[in-house]
Amino acid sequence: MNFGKRIFLVWAGVIALLTMHNFSIAQDSLFAPAVNYGVGSGPTSVFASDLDGDGDNDLAVANYNSNNVSILRNNGDGTFQAAVNYGAGSAPQSIFACDLDNDGDNDLAVANEDSNNVSILRNNGDGTFQAAVNYGVGSSPRSVFACDLDGDGDNDLAVANDYSVTVSILRNNGDGTFQAAVNYGVGSCPWSVFACDLDGDGDNDLAVANDYSASVSILRNNGDGTFQAAGEYYIWDFPKSVFACDLDGDGDNDLAVAHWQSSVISICILMNNGDGTFPAVVCYEPGGFCTSLFACDLDGDGDNDLAVANWSSNQVSILRNLSNTGPPPHCAYLPGDINGDDLRLDGDVTYGVRFFKQIGNRPPDSCYHDSINTTRGHWLYVAGDVNGNCEFRASDITRLVAYFKLIAPLQYCHFFPPPPMRESRQGPLILPKD
């Protein structure tokens, strides 16, 4: 598969197709030129929310080198007042804003890498903050996320701890103070944590990106803020950031993961089976050394797109999601279209013969599923598998010739049902393999 041109988010029965754009200098930009505002030294994390209660979104910034948090209040027109700084712990790495003490305004939680704690800065209601109160977590916390984990209506904390290989859960007492951390093991060197309902049972589970073990840990919530042992999904090298949302329009939360230090793969997508399991993953490259990603509707078509920060290329990649027409098919291809030109003609027979003689190019349409095993691992040249045995062999060329002679139907691997729109373009003789 050409990951730069054909980007497929694959999982059993669904696909989200995205188009990718990398910009170094935008010519027809949707945005005005950047306006910069001074903050502390070494800013590492930023969060936007209404901090002063005036209805617009202000900014909170964690400053790694100056050990503080900068607050930039919005003037209401997208310009900001000069930063006001508040002390935090040592080496603030991540910041999250939400109501922690149930008084209706947004407070701050800050993960401090060197002091191994989380700072809580309670809002006075006007965008000024009380002195930080610190709570111990694991070693070298990299990421903090706040939401209701125990079902009591207040926001608790989940913290990913790099060196101790754990996630710390701090349950809120309801007033912005927190119980002692309870730690759960995850993969090696967790860098990012995200909480949302992954298994459809109404409580918030955890997804954790583990840098050294090249995996994502899924911790399912028991409903009371305690968690089951982590399940590991191994993806690609050095995952740094994980984000959960519905990417394929089927109503459950999927995962997008950004990877660092990879010249081949930068983004991996794990589609949810609806029960918090993720049986297949597809990865591709929008840029180099991805450090962070965020998903939301960027083009106004009702589905969630991706914005990805690329360290080495000094770019932000925008990946537009084209799944807004409803639950999309599993893998976008036309059975028998071996050369990938969106047509099923006798030229596909020639293309396939040349491929098997090792004098031609490989088929462009390729899909992944961990339940199949071919000479290419779990990848299958799906358009070439026209006898439905989940393999692409010379016998498929014979079947394709028989199809053109109108003496045999095409069949497809049951893991990869083709999308109906592309299926109907070239005739009806396409059947699932029994």
C-alpha positions as CSV (number, residue, x, y, z in Angstrom):
1,M,0.0,0.0,0.0
2,N,1.2,3.5,-0.8
3,F,0.7,5.1,2.6
4,G,1.3,8.6,1.3
5,K,-1.5,8.5,-1.3
6,R,-3.9,5.8,-0.1
7,I,-4.4,6.0,3.6
8,F,-6.7,3.4,5.0
9,L,-7.8,3.0,8.6
10,V,-8.6,-0.7,8.6
11,W,-10.5,-2.9,11.0
12,A,-13.0,-5.8,10.7
13,G,-15.9,-4.5,8.7
14,V,-14.9,-0.9,8.6
15,I,-12.6,1.7,7.0
16,A,-12.0,5.4,7.5
17,L,-10.4,7.0,4.4
18,L,-8.4,10.1,5.0
19,T,-6.6,12.4,2.7
20,M,-3.4,13.9,4.0
21,H,-1.9,17.4,3.6
22,N,1.5,18.5,4.8
23,F,2.2,22.2,4.8
24,S,5.5,24.0,5.4
25,I,4.3,27.4,4.1
26,A,0.6,27.6,3.4
27,Q,-0.4,29.4,0.1
28,D,-4.2,29.4,0.6
29,S,-4.3,29.1,4.4
30,L,-7.4,28.8,6.5
31,F,-5.5,30.7,9.2
32,A,-4.1,34.1,9.7
33,P,-0.3,34.3,10.3
34,A,0.8,33.2,13.8
35,V,0.8,35.7,16.6
36,N,3.2,34.7,19.4
37,Y,2.8,35.4,23.2
38,G,5.5,35.0,25.7
39,V,5.2,32.4,28.5
40,G,7.6,30.7,30.8
41,S,10.8,28.8,29.8
42,G,10.5,25.5,27.9
43,P,6.7,25.3,27.3
44,T,5.7,21.6,26.9
45,S,1.9,21.4,27.0
46,V,-1.0,23.8,26.4
47,F,-4.7,23.5,27.2
48,A,-7.6,25.8,26.2
49,S,-10.7,26.3,28.2
50,D,-12.7,29.1,29.8
51,L,-10.7,29.9,32.9
52,D,-12.2,33.3,33.9
53,G,-15.9,32.6,33.4
54,D,-16.5,35.1,30.6
55,G,-17.5,32.6,27.9
56,D,-14.3,32.5,25.8
57,N,-11.4,30.1,25.9
58,D,-8.2,31.1,27.7
59,L,-4.9,29.3,27.7
60,A,-2.9,27.4,30.3
61,V,0.7,26.4,29.5
62,A,3.0,24.1,31.4
63,N,6.6,25.4,31.4
64,Y,9.2,22.6,31.9
65,N,12.3,24.7,32.6
66,S,10.8,27.5,34.7
67,N,8.7,25.1,36.9
68,N,5.5,27.1,36.5
69,V,2.2,27.5,34.6
70,S,1.4,30.5,32.4
71,I,-2.2,31.7,32.2
72,L,-3.1,33.8,29.2
73,R,-6.6,35.3,29.4
74,N,-8.6,35.8,26.2
75,N,-9.7,39.3,25.4
76,G,-12.7,37.8,23.6
77,D,-11.4,38.3,20.1
78,G,-8.7,35.7,20.0
79,T,-6.0,38.0,21.3
80,F,-4.6,37.4,24.8
81,Q,-3.4,39.3,27.8
82,A,0.2,39.0,29.0
83,A,0.9,35.7,30.8
84,V,0.5,35.4,34.6
85,N,2.6,32.7,36.0
86,Y,1.9,30.3,38.9
87,G,4.4,27.9,40.5
88,A,4.0,24.2,40.0
89,G,6.3,21.2,40.7
90,S,9.6,20.5,39.1
91,A,9.7,20.1,35.3
92,P,5.9,20.4,34.4
93,Q,5.3,18.1,31.5
94,S,1.5,18.0,31.0
95,I,-1.5,20.2,31.9
96,F,-5.2,19.5,32.0
97,A,-8.0,22.0,32.8
98,C,-11.5,21.1,34.2
99,D,-13.6,21.6,37.2
100,L,-11.9,19.6,40.0
101,D,-13.6,21.1,43.1
102,N,-17.2,21.2,41.8
103,D,-17.6,25.0,42.1
104,G,-18.3,25.5,38.4
105,D,-15.0,26.9,37.2
106,N,-12.0,25.1,35.6
107,D,-9.1,24.2,37.8
108,L,-5.7,22.9,36.7
109,A,-3.9,19.6,37.1
110,V,-0.2,19.5,36.2
111,A,2.1,16.4,35.9
112,N,5.6,17.3,37.1
113,E,8.3,15.0,35.7
114,D,11.2,15.6,38.0
115,S,9.3,15.9,41.3
116,N,7.1,12.8,40.7
117,N,3.9,14.5,41.6
118,V,0.8,16.2,40.3
119,S,0.1,19.9,41.1
120,I,-3.5,21.0,41.7
121,L,-4.2,24.7,41.2
122,R,-7.7,25.6,42.2
123,N,-9.4,28.5,40.3
124,N,-10.7,31.4,42.3
125,G,-13.4,31.8,39.7
126,D,-11.9,34.7,37.9
127,G,-9.0,33.0,36.2
128,T,-6.6,33.5,39.1
129,F,-5.4,30.5,41.0
130,Q,-4.5,29.4,44.4
131,A,-1.1,28.0,45.3
132,A,-0.4,24.5,44.0
133,V,-1.1,21.5,46.2
134,N,0.9,18.5,45.2
135,Y,0.0,14.8,45.2
136,G,2.6,12.0,44.7
137,V,2.3,9.7,41.8
138,G,4.7,7.3,40.1
139,S,8.2,8.1,38.8
140,S,8.6,10.6,36.0
141,P,4.9,11.4,35.2
142,R,4.6,12.4,31.5
143,S,0.8,12.9,31.0
144,V,-2.3,13.7,33.1
145,F,-5.9,13.3,32.2
146,A,-9.0,14.3,34.2
147,C,-12.5,12.8,34.0
148,D,-14.9,10.9,36.2
149,L,-13.4,7.4,36.7
150,D,-15.4,6.1,39.7
151,G,-18.9,7.2,38.7
152,D,-19.5,9.7,41.5
153,G,-19.8,12.8,39.3
154,D,-16.5,14.5,40.0
155,N,-13.3,14.5,38.0
156,D,-10.6,12.1,39.0
157,L,-7.0,11.9,37.6
158,A,-5.1,9.4,35.6
159,V,-1.3,9.9,35.2
160,A,1.1,8.0,33.0
161,N,4.5,7.4,34.8
162,D,7.4,6.8,32.4
163,Y,10.1,5.4,34.7
164,S,7.8,3.4,37.0
165,V,5.9,1.8,34.1
166,T,2.6,2.5,35.7
167,V,-0.6,4.6,35.5
168,S,-1.6,6.3,38.8
169,I,-5.3,6.8,39.6
170,L,-6.1,9.6,42.0
171,R,-9.8,9.6,43.1
172,N,-11.3,12.9,43.8
173,N,-12.9,13.4,47.2
174,G,-15.4,15.8,45.6
175,D,-13.8,19.0,46.7
176,G,-10.7,19.1,44.7
177,T,-8.6,17.1,47.1
178,F,-7.5,13.6,46.2
179,Q,-6.9,10.2,47.7
180,A,-3.5,8.6,47.5
181,A,-2.5,7.3,44.1
182,V,-3.3,3.7,43.2
183,N,-0.9,2.3,40.5
184,Y,-1.6,-0.1,37.7
185,G,1.1,-1.7,35.5
186,V,1.2,-0.9,31.8
187,G,3.8,-1.2,29.0
188,S,7.3,0.0,29.1
189,C,7.8,3.8,29.4
190,P,4.2,5.1,29.2
191,W,4.1,8.6,27.7
192,S,0.5,9.4,27.2
193,V,-2.9,8.5,28.8
194,F,-6.4,9.1,27.5
195,A,-9.7,8.2,29.3
196,C,-13.0,7.5,27.7
197,D,-15.5,4.7,27.4
198,L,-13.9,2.1,25.2
199,D,-16.0,-1.0,25.9
200,G,-19.5,0.6,25.7
201,D,-20.5,0.0,29.3
202,G,-20.8,3.6,30.3
203,D,-17.7,4.2,32.4
204,N,-14.3,5.6,31.4
205,D,-11.5,3.2,30.5
206,L,-7.9,4.1,29.8
207,A,-5.6,3.9,26.8
208,V,-1.9,4.4,27.4
209,A,0.8,4.8,24.7
210,N,4.0,3.0,25.8
211,D,7.2,4.4,24.3
212,Y,9.7,1.6,24.7
213,S,7.4,-1.4,24.4
214,A,5.9,-0.1,21.1
215,S,2.4,-0.8,22.4
216,V,-0.9,0.6,23.6
217,S,-2.2,-0.6,27.0
218,I,-6.0,-0.8,27.5
219,L,-7.2,-0.8,31.1
220,R,-10.9,-1.5,31.4
221,N,-12.8,0.2,34.2
222,N,-14.7,-2.0,36.7
223,G,-17.2,0.9,37.1
224,D,-15.9,2.0,40.4
225,G,-12.5,3.6,39.4
226,T,-10.6,0.3,39.8
227,F,-9.2,-1.3,36.6
228,Q,-8.6,-4.7,35.2
229,A,-5.1,-5.7,34.3
230,A,-3.8,-4.0,31.2
231,G,-4.2,-5.6,27.8
232,E,-1.4,-4.9,25.3
233,Y,-1.7,-4.1,21.6
234,Y,1.7,-4.0,19.9
235,I,1.9,-1.4,17.1
236,W,5.0,0.4,15.9
237,D,8.1,2.0,17.5
238,F,8.0,4.7,20.1
239,P,4.4,5.7,20.5
240,K,4.3,9.2,22.1
241,S,0.6,10.3,22.1
242,V,-2.7,8.6,22.0
243,F,-6.2,10.0,21.3
244,A,-9.5,8.3,21.5
245,C,-12.7,9.2,19.5
246,D,-15.0,7.8,16.9
247,L,-13.1,7.7,13.7
248,D,-15.3,5.4,11.6
249,G,-18.8,6.6,12.4
250,D,-19.9,3.4,14.2
251,G,-20.5,5.1,17.6
252,D,-17.6,3.6,19.6
253,N,-14.2,5.2,20.4
254,D,-11.2,4.2,18.3
255,L,-7.6,5.1,18.9
256,A,-5.1,7.2,17.0
257,V,-1.4,6.9,18.0
258,A,1.5,9.2,17.1
259,H,5.0,7.7,16.8
260,W,8.4,9.1,17.3
261,Q,11.7,8.0,15.7
262,S,10.3,6.2,12.7
263,S,11.2,6.8,9.1
264,V,8.5,4.4,7.9
265,I,5.5,4.7,10.2
266,S,4.2,7.8,12.1
267,I,0.5,7.2,12.8
268,C,-1.3,4.0,13.7
269,I,-5.0,3.6,13.9
270,L,-6.7,1.0,16.0
271,M,-10.4,0.5,15.3
272,N,-12.6,-0.6,18.1
273,N,-14.6,-3.8,17.9
274,G,-17.2,-2.1,20.1
275,D,-16.3,-4.0,23.2
276,G,-12.9,-2.4,24.0
277,T,-10.9,-4.8,21.9
278,F,-8.8,-3.7,18.9
279,P,-8.1,-6.7,16.6
280,A,-6.5,-4.9,13.7
281,V,-4.2,-1.9,13.2
282,V,-3.1,0.0,10.2
283,C,-0.2,2.4,10.2
284,Y,1.1,5.0,7.7
285,E,3.3,8.1,7.5
286,P,2.1,11.7,7.4
287,G,5.4,13.2,8.5
288,G,8.5,12.6,10.5
289,F,8.9,12.1,14.3
290,C,5.3,12.7,15.4
291,T,5.1,14.0,18.9
292,S,1.4,14.7,19.4
293,L,-2.0,14.4,17.8
294,F,-5.5,15.7,18.3
295,A,-8.8,14.7,16.7
296,C,-11.9,16.8,16.1
297,D,-14.0,17.9,13.1
298,L,-11.8,20.3,11.2
299,D,-13.7,20.5,7.9
300,G,-17.3,20.7,9.2
301,D,-18.5,17.5,7.7
302,G,-19.4,15.8,10.9
303,D,-16.5,13.3,11.4
304,N,-13.3,13.5,13.3
305,D,-10.2,14.5,11.4
306,L,-6.6,14.4,12.7
307,A,-4.0,17.1,13.4
308,V,-0.5,15.7,13.9
309,A,2.6,17.6,15.1
310,N,5.8,16.5,13.2
311,W,9.0,17.3,15.0
312,S,11.6,16.7,12.3
313,S,9.8,18.2,9.4
314,N,8.6,21.3,11.3
315,Q,5.1,20.7,10.0
316,V,1.6,20.0,11.2
317,S,-0.2,17.3,9.1
318,I,-4.0,17.6,8.6
319,L,-5.6,14.2,7.8
320,R,-9.2,14.7,6.7
321,N,-11.6,11.9,7.5
322,L,-14.0,10.8,4.7
323,S,-16.1,8.5,6.7
324,N,-19.0,10.9,7.3
325,T,-21.4,9.0,5.1
326,G,-22.0,6.4,7.9
327,P,-20.2,3.3,8.9
328,P,-17.7,2.8,6.1
329,P,-16.7,-0.6,4.6
330,H,-13.7,-2.5,5.8
331,C,-11.1,-1.9,3.2
332,A,-11.5,0.3,0.1
333,Y,-10.8,-1.8,-3.0
334,L,-12.5,-3.4,-6.0
335,P,-12.3,-7.2,-6.2
336,G,-10.3,-8.1,-9.3
337,D,-8.8,-4.6,-9.7
338,I,-5.3,-5.9,-9.3
339,N,-3.6,-2.8,-10.8
340,G,-5.6,-0.4,-8.6
341,D,-7.0,1.8,-11.4
342,D,-10.7,1.4,-10.1
343,L,-11.6,-0.7,-13.1
344,R,-11.8,-4.5,-13.5
345,L,-10.5,-5.3,-17.0
346,D,-8.3,-7.9,-18.7
347,G,-5.3,-5.6,-18.0
348,D,-5.6,-6.8,-14.4
349,V,-4.9,-10.4,-15.5
350,T,-1.7,-9.2,-17.2
351,Y,-0.7,-7.2,-14.1
352,G,-1.2,-10.2,-11.9
353,V,0.8,-12.5,-14.2
354,R,3.7,-10.0,-14.3
355,F,3.7,-9.8,-10.5
356,F,3.9,-13.5,-10.0
357,K,6.7,-13.7,-12.6
358,Q,8.5,-11.0,-10.5
359,I,8.8,-8.7,-13.5
360,G,6.0,-6.3,-12.5
361,N,4.9,-4.1,-9.6
362,R,3.0,-5.4,-6.5
363,P,-0.8,-4.7,-6.3
364,P,-1.5,-1.4,-4.6
365,D,-4.5,-2.4,-2.6
366,S,-3.4,-4.1,0.7
367,C,-5.2,-4.7,4.0
368,Y,-4.2,-5.9,7.4
369,H,-5.9,-8.3,9.8
370,D,-4.1,-10.2,12.6
371,S,-6.1,-13.4,11.9
372,I,-4.6,-14.0,8.5
373,N,-1.1,-15.1,7.8
374,T,0.5,-14.7,4.3
375,T,4.0,-14.4,3.0
376,R,3.6,-10.7,3.9
377,G,2.7,-11.4,7.5
378,H,-0.9,-10.2,8.2
379,W,-1.2,-8.2,5.0
380,L,-3.2,-9.4,2.0
381,Y,-3.4,-8.0,-1.5
382,V,-7.1,-7.9,-1.2
383,A,-8.1,-7.0,-4.8
384,G,-6.2,-10.0,-6.1
385,D,-7.9,-12.6,-3.8
386,V,-10.8,-13.4,-6.0
387,N,-11.4,-17.0,-4.9
388,G,-12.0,-15.9,-1.3
389,N,-9.4,-18.0,0.5
390,C,-7.7,-15.0,2.1
391,E,-4.5,-15.5,0.0
392,F,-3.3,-14.0,-3.3
393,R,-1.9,-16.8,-5.5
394,A,-1.7,-17.7,-9.2
395,S,-5.0,-19.6,-8.8
396,D,-6.7,-16.2,-8.4
397,I,-5.6,-15.2,-11.9
398,T,-7.2,-18.3,-13.2
399,R,-10.4,-17.4,-11.3
400,L,-10.3,-13.9,-12.7
401,V,-10.0,-15.2,-16.3
402,A,-13.0,-17.5,-15.6
403,Y,-15.0,-14.4,-14.3
404,F,-14.3,-12.5,-17.5
405,K,-15.6,-15.6,-19.4
406,L,-18.7,-15.4,-17.3
407,I,-18.2,-18.9,-16.0
408,A,-17.3,-18.2,-12.3
409,P,-18.1,-15.5,-9.8
410,L,-15.6,-13.5,-7.8
411,Q,-15.3,-14.2,-4.1
412,Y,-13.5,-12.2,-1.4
413,C,-11.9,-12.9,1.9
414,H,-14.5,-12.7,4.7
415,F,-12.2,-10.4,6.7
416,F,-12.3,-7.8,4.0
417,P,-15.8,-7.2,2.5
418,P,-15.4,-4.6,-0.3
419,P,-17.4,-1.4,-0.1
420,P,-20.8,-1.6,-2.0
421,M,-20.2,1.5,-4.1
422,R,-17.0,0.2,-5.6
423,E,-18.4,-3.4,-5.8
424,S,-21.3,-2.3,-8.0
425,R,-19.3,-0.5,-10.6
426,Q,-18.2,-3.5,-12.4
427,G,-21.1,-6.0,-12.2
428,P,-22.7,-8.1,-9.5
429,L,-20.7,-11.4,-9.7
430,I,-19.0,-10.9,-6.4
431,L,-19.8,-13.3,-3.6
432,P,-18.5,-13.8,0.0
433,K,-16.5,-17.0,0.5
434,D,-18.5,-19.5,2.6
